Amino acid sequence: MTVSNRVTRLSIDQDGNATYYDVSWEAIRSARNESLKATDWWALKDVVMSQTKKDYRTFLRDMPSTYSTANEAANAWAAYEIPE
C-alpha cells in the first residue's frame, strides 16, 4: 500500500451503480498500519518532517480514539488531504 491509498467504502458496478458497504475497525487499523509503515521514512534522523506530515501521522494514530465508528473514520480519512 502506498501513502496515497485510502480505505474506501464504495464500489461501482459495470453499470455505474454505486454500492456503499460498512467498514470494520479491523480494516481501518490494517490500512492505517500500512500507511504508518509507508510513511515511517518521513521520521528518519536525516529527514526534516513537515508539520503537515506530522499532523497526518497523528491523525492516523488517533483515528480509533477520535471517531466512534469505523465508517466515520473511513469518511474522515477519505476527505483528508494526504501530504506528499
PyMOL commands that set and color helices and strands:
alter all, ss='L'
color gray80, all
select helices_A, chain A and resi 25-43+51-66+70-79
alter helices_A, ss='H'
color red, helices_A
select strands_A, chain A and resi 10-12+18-20
alter strands_A, ss='S'
color yellow, strands_A
deselect
rebuild
show_as cartoon
